[in-house]
């Protein structure tokens, strides 16, 4: 996929991946809540990121995130990578 998604699209996809992979429903959770508070650890976040790479068809080369990122932090990281064009 060559289009750049907006933040709400990425967050929607993250929530879908978390539900299908970990059976954690984030539909009523705020985008600003730390992911650790939502039931995901760092390995879970990596699983989500790898799934996002498959969905968007692009490797995310710069996955620099704060210690306990929010859904919005992850979405912003994805968008920055998409804008940088990191196709591998």
SEMARMAR-558968 format. One record per atom (N, C-alpha, C): residue in one letter; residue number from 1; x, y, z. Coordinates in pm, whole numbers, plus 50000, padded with zeros to 5 digits. Atoms other than C-alpha are relative to their C-alpha. Layout:
BEGIN
R   residu   num      xx      yy      zz
R        a   NUM       X       Y       Z
...
***
This chain:
BEGIN
R   residu   num      xx      yy      zz
R        x     1   50084   49883   50000
R        x     1   50000   50000   50000
R        x     1   50088   50123   50000
R        x     2   49913   49885   50014
R        x     2   50156   50328   49892
R        x     2   49943   50127   50058
R        x     3   50059   49879   49944
R        x     3   49917   50574   50051
R        x     3   50049   50022   50142
R        x     4   49967   49966   49862
R        x     4   49994   50755   50373
R        x     4   49868   50008   50076
R        x     5   50121   50001   49919
R        x     5   49731   50688   50636
R        x     5   50001   50118   50095
R        x     6   50003   49899   49896
R        x     6   49610   50947   50881
R        x     6   49996   49930   50136
R        x     7   49988   50055   49866
R        x     7   49633   50901   51256
R        x     7   49880   49914   50039
R        x     8   50120   50076   49961
R        x     8   49273   50784   51301
R        x     8   49994   49864   49930
R        x     9   49998   50128   50073
R        x     9   49315   50514   51033
R        x     9   50100   49903   50062
R        x    10   49897   50085   49939
R        x    10   49634   50384   51193
R        x    10   49952   49950   50136
R        x    11   50050   50041   49869
R        x    11   49476   50381   51540
R        x    11   49891   49895   49986
R        x    12   50106   50099   50025
R        x    12   49173   50195   51404
R        x    12   50062   49864   49967
R        x    13   49934   50125   50036
R        x    13   49405   49933   51251
R        x    13   50072   49938   50120
R        x    14   49934   50051   49880
R        x    14   49608   49903   51573
R        x    14   49897   49931   50090
R        x    15   50104   50058   49915
R        x    15   49287   49841   51769
R        x    15   49950   49868   49943
R        x    16   50043   50124   50065
R        x    16   49182   49579   51515
R        x    16   50103   49889   50021
R        x    17   49893   50098   49982
R        x    17   49519   49402   51536
R        x    17   50004   49950   50144
R        x    18   49997   50039   49859
R        x    18   49514   49404   51917
R        x    18   49882   49909   50033
R        x    19   50117   50084   49975
R        x    19   49162   49260   51921
R        x    19   50018   49861   49939
R        x    20   49988   50130   50068
R        x    20   49237   48986   51667
R        x    20   50118   49917   50052
R        x    21   49881   50072   49955
R        x    21   49580   48896   51809
R        x    21   49995   49965   50149
R        x    22   49994   50017   49854
R        x    22   49537   48939   52185
R        x    22   49863   49991   50067
R        x    23   50137   50002   49948
R        x    23   49158   48941   52225
R        x    23   49978   50107   50107
R        x    24   50018   49884   49913
R        x    24   49180   49281   52397
R        x    24   49923   50105   49921
R        x    25   50085   49903   50069
R        x    25   48901   49519   52296
R        x    25   50036   50141   50047
R        x    26   49961   49863   49968
R        x    26   49031   49875   52283
R        x    26   49902   50102   49945
R        x    27   50093   49909   50068
R        x    27   48725   50023   52112
R        x    27   49953   50114   50089
R        x    28   50047   49893   49912
R        x    28   48623   50223   52419
R        x    28   50113   50065   50080
R        x    29   49885   49945   49929
R        x    29   48975   50314   52532
R        x    29   50051   50125   49929
R        x    30   49948   49877   50063
R        x    30   49120   50663   52475
R        x    30   50136   49975   49933
R        x    31   49875   50013   50076
R        x    31   49405   50698   52225
R        x    31   50120   50049   50079
R        x    32   49892   49943   49919
R        x    32   49608   50875   52494
R        x    32   50036   49914   50120
R        x    33   49969   50089   49887
R        x    33   49609   50586   52742
R        x    33   50126   49919   49967
R        x    34   49880   50080   50026
R        x    34   49950   50418   52777
R        x    34   49965   49855   49968
R        x    35   50029   50136   50045
R        x    35   49956   50081   52604
R        x    35   50018   49899   50112
R        x    36   49983   50090   49886
R        x    36   50086   49913   52919
R        x    36   49875   49993   50086
R        x    37   50125   49997   49923
R        x    37   49765   50020   53093
R        x    37   49887   49930   49927
R        x    38   50102   50067   50081
R        x    38   49570   49857   52810
R        x    38   50021   49848   49997
R        x    39   49977   50144   49992
R        x    39   49722   49515   52877
R        x    39   50107   49947   49906
R        x    40   49893   50044   50090
R        x    40   50011   49507   52627
R        x    40   50136   50031   50059
R        x    41   49862   49976   49960
R        x    41   50378   49468   52712
R        x    41   50082   50035   49876
R        x    42   49915   49959   50112
R        x    42   50675   49561   52492
R        x    42   50001   49896   49888
R        x    43   50004   50103   50105
R        x    43   50667   49226   52309
R        x    43   49867   50006   49924
R        x    44   50129   49984   50066
R        x    44   50298   49278   52237
R        x    44   50001   50116   49904
R        x    45   49989   49884   50089
R        x    45   50375   49619   52092
R        x    45   50077   49963   49875
R        x    46   49923   50043   50116
R        x    46   50638   49461   51867
R        x    46   49917   49913   49907
R        x    47   50090   50082   50083
R        x    47   50383   49204   51747
R        x    47   49905   50089   49920
R        x    48   50091   49907   50068
R        x    48   50144   49488   51665
R        x    48   50073   50073   49888
R        x    49   49921   49928   50101
R        x    49   50418   49678   51479
R        x    49   50029   49910   49881
R        x    50   49973   50092   50111
R        x    50   50510   49369   51273
R        x    50   49873   49975   49918
R        x    51   50126   50016   50072
R        x    51   50144   49318   51185
R        x    51   49967   50125   49919
R        x    52   50023   49876   50074
R        x    52   50116   49684   51086
R        x    52   50087   50006   49875
R        x    53   49913   50004   50117
R        x    53   50414   49638   50854
R        x    53   49936   49919   49888
R        x    54   50066   50084   50101
R        x    54   50225   49360   50677
R        x    54   49880   50072   49939
R        x    55   50120   49932   50048
R        x    55   49907   49568   50651
R        x    55   50035   50116   49907
R        x    56   49967   49882   50081
R        x    56   50076   49881   50514
R        x    56   50099   49967   49889
R        x    57   49907   50039   50105
R        x    57   50329   49690   50302
R        x    57   50130   50077   50002
R        x    58   49879   49920   49986
R        x    58   50623   49881   50438
R        x    58   50068   49965   50131
R        x    59   49926   50020   49877
R        x    59   50898   49812   50689
R        x    59   50007   50131   50077
R        x    60   49990   49883   49913
R        x    60   50899   50050   50983
R        x    60   50140   49998   50058
R        x    61   49859   50005   49965
R        x    61   51269   50120   51016
R        x    61   50034   50074   50128
R        x    62   49973   49921   49881
R        x    62   51255   50378   51294
R        x    62   49884   49979   50097
R        x    63   50108   50027   49905
R        x    63   51050   50238   51580
R        x    63   50033   50057   50138
R        x    64   49967   49929   49877
R        x    64   51168   50487   51840
R        x    64   49871   50045   50067
R        x    65   50121   49967   49925
R        x    65   50889   50507   52097
R        x    65   50037   50034   50144
R        x    66   49977   49975   49857
R        x    66   50865   50645   52451
R        x    66   49989   49870   50079
R        x    67   49997   50121   49917
R        x    67   50896   50398   52739
R        x    67   49865   49929   50007
R        x    68   50133   50061   49995
R        x    68   50520   50336   52773
R        x    68   49910   50078   49903
R        x    69   50069   49919   50101
R        x    69   50372   50464   52446
R        x    69   49848   49986   50006
R        x    70   50145   50003   50016
R        x    70   50009   50548   52384
R        x    70   49969   49950   49860
R        x    71   50041   50035   50137
R        x    71   49810   50435   52081
R        x    71   50039   50111   49904
R        x    72   49966   49885   50085
R        x    72   49865   50784   51944
R        x    72   50149   50004   49971
R        x    73   49854   50004   50022
R        x    73   50245   50753   51992
R        x    73   50036   49898   49893
R        x    74   49972   50105   50099
R        x    74   50249   50428   51794
R        x    74   49951   50044   49862
R        x    75   50054   49953   50127
R        x    75   50027   50577   51522
R        x    75   50090   50107   49939
R        x    76   49912   49894   50051
R        x    76   50251   50884   51492
R        x    76   50131   49943   49948
R        x    77   49878   50064   50045
R        x    77   50559   50661   51464
R        x    77   49979   49933   49864
R        x    78   50031   50065   50126
R        x    78   50392   50462   51185
R        x    78   49991   50104   49888
R        x    79   50017   49895   50102
R        x    79   50297   50779   50996
R        x    79   50134   50061   49963
R        x    80   49867   49945   50029
R        x    80   50650   50921   51029
R        x    80   50080   49905   49911
R        x    81   49932   50099   50083
R        x    81   50791   50599   50884
R        x    81   49943   49997   49859
R        x    82   50063   50001   50132
R        x    82   50539   50604   50599
R        x    82   50042   50124   49920
R        x    83   49960   49877   50069
R        x    83   50628   50964   50518
R        x    83   50146   49994   49958
R        x    84   49859   50015   50034
R        x    84   50998   50873   50520
R        x    84   50019   49902   49884
R        x    85   49998   50088   50116
R        x    85   50916   50605   50264
R        x    85   50078   49872   50015
R        x    86   49913   50114   49975
R        x    86   51113   50319   50425
R        x    86   49964   49868   49936
R        x    87   50025   50129   50066
R        x    87   51038   50049   50164
R        x    87   50127   49918   49999
R        x    88   49886   50094   50005
R        x    88   51268   49749   50203
R        x    88   49962   49877   49923
***
